Structures are given as C-alpha cells and as structure tokens.
Amino acid sequence: MELTINVPAETDRVALFGPAERHLKLIREALDVAITSRDGVLRVTGEGASVNRAAELIAELTQTVSQGKALSSADVVERLHRLTGSTDPDEPWHENEPLDVYVGHQKISPKTAGQSQYLESIRTHDLTFCTGPAGTGKTYLAVAAAVSMLKKGRARRLILVRPAVEAGEKLGFLPGDMQQKVNPYLRPLLDALNDMMPLEQVQRFMSHDVIEVAPLAFMRGRTLNDSVIIMDEAQNTTAGQMLMFLTRLGHGGKMIVTGDTSQIDLPDGESSGLIDAIRRLRKMPGIAFIALDQADIVRHRLVQRIVEAYGGQEPVG
C-alpha cells in the first residue's frame, strides 16, 4: 500500500522531520515502512495497517509542530510506543508467542522446557529471578523479552545493568578512563542486544536514552518507571547492592535478575546478594524464581559437558 501525505506549506519541516530526517527514520524503523520526502510531499509505502499507523502519527506530529510546540526524538519514540502498544498493560505478549525483535523480522522462542517456564515467568511477573549455569540463555532471553516489549510499546525504556566486579584483576590496573574500564563488563549485554537490533538503531536508542547499558553503581538514587530493567551476573552483588537495585523498580516496570551461583567473584568472606535475595524473598507473592540447569544449555554441546564435569563447584588449586 502507498499513501501520499501533503505537508502544509506553513509547517516547519525541519521541526517535523527532525534533524537529518531523524524523526522519519524512527517511524520507518518502528513501523517497518518506507517514507520518502520531496517538496513537502511524503510517500509512505508498506503493509496497509503500518502505513495507516504512520499516517496517523505524522498527522499528530504535524499538529504538534503547527501549534509551535517543541518536538524531540524522545517525543516521537514515546508516541510510537503508545501507537503500537496494546490496550492491556498486563500482557506484554501472548502465552507461547515467539518474541518479536527488530532484526529481519526475527522471532525468538525458548528451546527447552526450562526456558519456556522462564519466559512465562517474565510475562506474568514484575520481578523474576533466574539462576543457572553458563549457556542456559538467562541473559539472552531476558534481553529478547525486553526488546520485544520495547518494540510493542510495553516499555518506554530498556536498562541493562551489570556489577563491575573483578574476576582476578583490578579495575584500577586496566588501561583507559572509567567508561573504557567498565565496557568489558557490559560487553555480553551489548552482544545480546546487537543480535536483536541493528547496530545503528542500538546507537540511536542509546543516544536518545531509550536504551541504557550501565554498571550497577549508576542505578543508585533512581526510580525507573515504565522500564524493563535487567541485572546480569547478579551473583556478584552484595546484599546491600541487591537491595539498592531491587528498590529501583517503578510503576509499570519489569525487573529481571540473572546469575550463576557457581561463579561468584566477590572477595572472600563477602556473601552473594543474589543468594541472599532468593533466601529472603522466595515466599513473597508476586515474585518468580526460575532455576535452569544443564538440560537447558543451548550453546555448543561441549559447554554442557564442561558444566557437568565441574558439577557447579569451584576448581581446586
């Protein structure tokens, strides 16, 4: 379907389209339509429902600009979320429905019974704890669920968090400034994100504060409404850090906490905040606890054998 939209001559086109047509790019990516602009005429091409949504949004944005109101990229993203979202805030996706992400109409589905239970817990609970060995999809599925909710307008922001705890080396001895020092700790989250969204879109969403990837310490003092917040490697938090993180959850938000209790890198004598939280909260209603195991490992078959050989124990010597 193709639709032609004539932009009124008195409309400030730079304000409407955004610098370098950034607003139009956001609409293209979110609604999967093609938009061309020439001499105040927009041509929108794509599936009928998507074209109509784009036209509805462009009309709304045109009215905003014609009233002399400022229009930022964040405003466009927020209206896109509202436009594409469902009316039922408690249903981020339907039961057993594959997760819809941004890359090439890719759909992500659980591969084991444990993973299915994990995604169902994320769907039906505002706070989910997931533990399990390497390769069970703890982080990947959490990021996929969050990206799907972002695309469907179920969340306004996606926040990915990791504690910057040293595994045998000190941050102070690593080269570079603080951002360069913590980037290696955040890399696994970015890798998962880049599987589900084009790199340019990841960078754009990060620059517009729609996606944030940050060390745990950056969460202090914040309340995060309408956001999906994921903490990875949670076994490396202290009890105090875990309490700080859990109390960041705001209205309309979801929180997912993942970790592997067999790989704790805290200093000797320091208790894991993840283990402590599970002990304190496991009888509290409204919180889900999922424990994945070797049967849920979906990486190379050798990973499963390695995990079995170590039996969840730290090596000796």
C-alpha positions as CSV (number, residue, x, y, z in Angstrom):
1,M,0.0,0.0,0.0
2,E,1.2,3.5,-0.8
3,L,-0.2,6.7,0.7
4,T,0.7,10.3,-0.2
5,I,0.7,12.9,2.6
6,N,0.9,16.6,1.7
7,V,2.6,18.6,4.5
8,P,1.0,22.1,4.9
9,A,3.3,24.8,3.4
10,E,3.3,26.7,6.7
11,T,4.7,23.7,8.7
12,D,8.3,23.8,9.8
13,R,9.5,20.8,8.1
14,V,12.8,20.6,9.9
15,A,10.9,20.5,13.2
16,L,8.5,17.9,11.9
17,F,11.0,15.6,10.2
18,G,13.8,16.1,12.7
19,P,17.5,17.0,12.1
20,A,18.7,14.9,9.1
21,E,15.1,13.5,9.0
22,R,15.7,11.7,12.3
23,H,12.0,11.5,13.2
24,L,11.1,9.9,9.8
25,K,13.9,7.4,10.4
26,L,12.4,6.4,13.8
27,I,9.0,6.0,12.2
28,R,10.4,3.9,9.3
29,E,12.2,1.5,11.7
30,A,9.4,1.2,14.3
31,L,6.6,0.6,11.8
32,D,8.6,-1.1,9.0
33,V,7.5,1.3,6.3
34,A,9.3,3.2,3.6
35,I,9.0,7.0,3.7
36,T,10.3,9.4,1.1
37,S,10.1,13.2,1.3
38,R,10.2,15.6,-1.6
39,D,9.0,19.2,-1.7
40,G,6.6,18.8,1.2
41,V,5.1,15.6,0.0
42,L,5.6,12.4,1.9
43,R,5.1,9.0,0.3
44,V,4.6,6.1,2.8
45,T,4.8,2.5,1.5
46,G,4.3,-0.8,3.3
47,E,1.6,-3.0,4.7
48,G,-1.7,-1.4,5.0
49,A,-2.0,-1.3,8.8
50,S,1.5,0.0,9.2
51,V,1.0,2.7,6.6
52,N,-2.2,3.9,8.3
53,R,-0.4,4.0,11.6
54,A,2.4,6.0,10.1
55,A,-0.1,8.5,8.6
56,E,-1.9,8.8,11.9
57,L,1.3,9.6,13.7
58,I,2.6,12.0,11.1
59,A,-0.8,13.9,11.3
60,E,-0.4,14.0,15.1
61,L,3.2,15.3,14.9
62,T,2.2,17.9,12.3
63,Q,-0.4,19.2,14.6
64,T,2.1,19.5,17.4
65,V,4.6,21.4,15.3
66,S,1.9,23.7,13.9
67,Q,1.0,24.7,17.5
68,G,4.6,25.9,18.0
69,K,5.4,23.1,20.4
70,A,8.9,21.6,20.5
71,L,9.2,18.0,19.2
72,S,12.1,15.9,20.2
73,S,13.2,12.4,19.1
74,A,12.2,11.1,22.6
75,D,8.7,12.5,22.0
76,V,8.5,10.6,18.7
77,V,9.7,7.4,20.3
78,E,7.1,7.8,23.1
79,R,4.2,8.3,20.7
80,L,5.4,5.3,18.6
81,H,5.3,3.2,21.7
82,R,1.8,4.4,22.5
83,L,0.6,3.9,18.9
84,T,2.0,0.3,18.6
85,G,1.1,-0.8,22.1
86,S,-1.8,-3.0,23.1
87,T,-4.5,-1.8,25.5
88,D,-3.8,-4.5,28.0
89,P,-0.8,-3.5,30.1
90,D,-0.6,-6.8,31.8
91,E,0.0,-8.8,28.6
92,P,3.5,-7.9,27.1
93,W,3.0,-10.8,24.7
94,H,0.6,-13.8,24.5
95,E,1.4,-17.1,26.1
96,N,3.7,-19.3,23.9
97,E,4.0,-16.4,21.4
98,P,7.6,-16.1,19.9
99,L,9.4,-12.9,20.9
100,D,9.4,-10.3,18.1
101,V,12.6,-8.3,17.9
102,Y,13.9,-5.7,15.5
103,V,16.3,-7.7,13.2
104,G,14.9,-9.0,10.0
105,H,11.6,-10.0,11.5
106,Q,13.5,-12.5,13.6
107,K,11.4,-14.4,16.1
108,I,13.0,-15.8,19.3
109,S,11.5,-18.8,21.0
110,P,12.5,-20.9,24.0
111,K,14.4,-24.1,23.2
112,T,13.8,-26.1,26.4
113,A,11.0,-26.6,28.9
114,G,13.0,-24.6,31.5
115,Q,13.4,-21.7,29.1
116,S,9.6,-21.8,28.4
117,Q,8.9,-21.5,32.1
118,Y,11.4,-18.7,32.4
119,L,9.8,-16.6,29.6
120,E,6.3,-17.3,31.1
121,S,7.5,-16.0,34.4
122,I,8.8,-12.8,32.8
123,R,5.5,-12.4,31.1
124,T,3.4,-12.8,34.2
125,H,5.6,-11.3,36.9
126,D,7.0,-7.9,37.5
127,L,10.1,-9.4,39.2
128,T,11.8,-12.6,38.0
129,F,15.0,-14.2,39.4
130,C,16.7,-16.7,37.1
131,T,19.7,-18.8,38.1
132,G,21.6,-21.3,36.1
133,P,25.0,-22.3,34.6
134,A,26.6,-20.7,31.5
135,G,24.8,-21.3,28.2
136,T,21.2,-21.7,29.5
137,G,20.0,-18.4,27.9
138,K,19.5,-16.5,31.1
139,T,20.7,-13.2,29.7
140,Y,19.8,-13.7,26.1
141,L,16.2,-14.5,26.7
142,A,15.8,-11.7,29.2
143,V,17.2,-9.2,26.7
144,A,14.9,-10.7,23.9
145,A,11.9,-10.3,26.2
146,A,12.8,-6.7,27.0
147,V,13.5,-5.8,23.3
148,S,10.1,-7.3,22.3
149,M,8.3,-5.3,25.0
150,L,10.1,-2.2,23.8
151,K,9.1,-2.8,20.2
152,K,5.5,-3.5,21.1
153,G,5.3,-0.3,23.2
154,R,5.0,-2.3,26.5
155,A,8.0,-0.4,27.9
156,R,9.4,3.1,27.3
157,R,13.0,2.2,28.3
158,L,15.3,-0.7,28.5
159,I,18.0,-0.6,31.1
160,L,20.8,-3.3,31.2
161,V,22.9,-3.5,34.3
162,R,25.9,-5.4,35.5
163,P,28.1,-5.2,38.6
164,A,31.7,-4.3,37.7
165,V,33.3,-6.9,39.9
166,E,36.8,-8.0,39.1
167,A,37.4,-11.7,38.3
168,G,41.0,-11.9,39.4
169,E,42.1,-8.5,38.2
170,K,41.6,-4.9,39.5
171,L,39.8,-2.2,37.5
172,G,42.5,0.3,38.6
173,F,45.2,-1.5,36.7
174,L,43.2,-1.7,33.4
175,P,44.0,0.9,30.8
176,G,41.7,3.8,29.9
177,D,39.2,6.0,31.6
178,M,36.3,4.7,33.7
179,Q,34.0,4.1,30.7
180,Q,36.7,2.1,29.0
181,K,37.4,0.2,32.2
182,V,33.7,-0.9,32.6
183,N,33.0,-1.7,29.0
184,P,34.4,-5.2,29.1
185,Y,31.9,-6.0,31.9
186,L,29.0,-4.7,29.8
187,R,30.0,-6.4,26.6
188,P,27.9,-9.5,27.0
189,L,24.8,-7.4,27.3
190,L,25.7,-5.4,24.2
191,D,26.4,-8.6,22.3
192,A,22.9,-9.9,23.1
193,L,21.3,-6.5,22.2
194,N,23.2,-6.4,18.8
195,D,21.7,-9.8,17.9
196,M,18.2,-8.3,18.1
197,M,18.6,-4.8,16.8
198,P,20.7,-3.2,14.0
199,L,23.8,-1.5,15.4
200,E,22.7,1.9,14.1
201,Q,19.4,1.6,15.9
202,V,21.1,0.5,19.1
203,Q,23.3,3.5,19.0
204,R,20.4,5.8,18.2
205,F,18.3,4.4,21.1
206,M,21.2,4.8,23.4
207,S,21.8,8.4,22.4
208,H,18.1,9.1,23.0
209,D,18.2,7.4,26.4
210,V,15.7,4.7,25.3
211,I,18.3,2.1,26.0
212,E,20.8,2.4,28.8
213,V,23.7,-0.1,29.5
214,A,25.4,0.8,32.7
215,P,27.3,-0.5,35.7
216,L,25.2,-1.3,38.8
217,A,26.6,1.7,40.7
218,F,24.9,4.1,38.3
219,M,21.5,2.9,39.5
220,R,21.7,4.5,43.0
221,G,19.1,7.1,43.8
222,R,16.9,6.4,40.7
223,T,13.3,5.3,40.2
224,L,12.6,3.7,36.9
225,N,9.0,3.8,35.7
226,D,7.7,2.0,32.6
227,S,11.1,0.4,32.1
228,V,12.4,-3.2,31.7
229,I,15.5,-3.4,34.0
230,I,17.8,-6.4,33.7
231,M,20.6,-7.2,36.0
232,D,23.1,-9.7,34.7
233,E,25.8,-11.6,36.8
234,A,23.8,-10.8,39.9
235,Q,25.8,-13.4,41.9
236,N,28.5,-10.7,42.1
237,T,26.4,-8.2,44.1
238,T,26.5,-7.7,47.8
239,A,23.3,-7.8,49.8
240,G,23.3,-4.0,50.1
241,Q,23.8,-3.6,46.3
242,M,20.9,-6.1,45.6
243,L,18.6,-4.1,48.0
244,M,19.5,-0.9,46.2
245,F,18.9,-2.4,42.8
246,L,15.5,-4.1,43.7
247,T,14.1,-0.8,45.1
248,R,14.7,0.9,41.7
249,L,11.6,-0.8,40.3
250,G,9.0,1.9,39.4
251,H,5.4,1.9,38.3
252,G,4.7,0.0,35.0
253,G,8.1,-1.7,35.1
254,K,9.5,-5.2,35.0
255,M,12.8,-6.4,36.5
256,I,14.8,-9.5,35.6
257,V,17.7,-10.6,37.8
258,T,20.0,-13.3,36.4
259,G,23.1,-15.0,37.7
260,D,25.2,-18.2,38.1
261,T,25.7,-19.0,41.8
262,S,28.7,-21.3,40.9
263,Q,30.7,-18.4,39.5
264,I,30.9,-15.9,42.4
265,D,33.8,-13.4,42.0
266,L,33.2,-11.5,45.3
267,P,36.1,-11.2,47.7
268,D,36.5,-14.0,50.3
269,G,34.0,-13.6,53.2
270,E,31.6,-11.5,51.1
271,S,28.1,-13.0,50.7
272,S,26.3,-13.0,47.4
273,G,23.4,-10.6,47.2
274,L,21.7,-13.0,44.7
275,I,21.7,-15.9,47.1
276,D,20.6,-13.6,50.0
277,A,17.7,-12.2,48.0
278,I,16.4,-15.6,47.0
279,R,16.5,-16.7,50.6
280,R,14.7,-13.6,51.8
281,L,12.1,-13.3,49.1
282,R,11.3,-16.8,47.9
283,K,8.0,-16.9,49.9
284,M,6.9,-13.5,48.8
285,P,3.9,-13.5,46.4
286,G,4.3,-11.8,43.0
287,I,8.0,-12.8,42.5
288,A,9.1,-15.6,40.2
289,F,12.1,-17.8,40.8
290,I,13.5,-19.9,38.0
291,A,16.4,-22.4,38.3
292,L,17.8,-23.5,34.9
293,D,20.2,-26.5,34.8
294,Q,22.4,-28.4,32.4
295,A,19.4,-29.6,30.5
296,D,18.7,-26.0,29.4
297,I,22.2,-25.3,28.0
298,V,21.8,-24.4,24.3
299,R,25.4,-23.4,23.5
300,H,28.0,-25.8,22.0
301,R,27.5,-29.4,23.3
302,L,30.9,-29.2,25.0
303,V,29.6,-26.5,27.3
304,Q,27.1,-28.8,28.8
305,R,29.7,-31.5,29.3
306,I,32.1,-29.0,30.9
307,V,29.4,-27.8,33.3
308,E,28.6,-31.4,34.2
309,A,32.3,-32.1,34.8
310,Y,32.7,-29.3,37.2
311,G,29.4,-30.1,38.9
312,G,28.8,-26.4,39.8
313,Q,31.9,-26.5,42.1
314,E,34.9,-24.1,42.1
315,P,38.1,-25.7,40.8
316,V,40.7,-26.7,43.5
317,G,44.3,-25.3,43.3
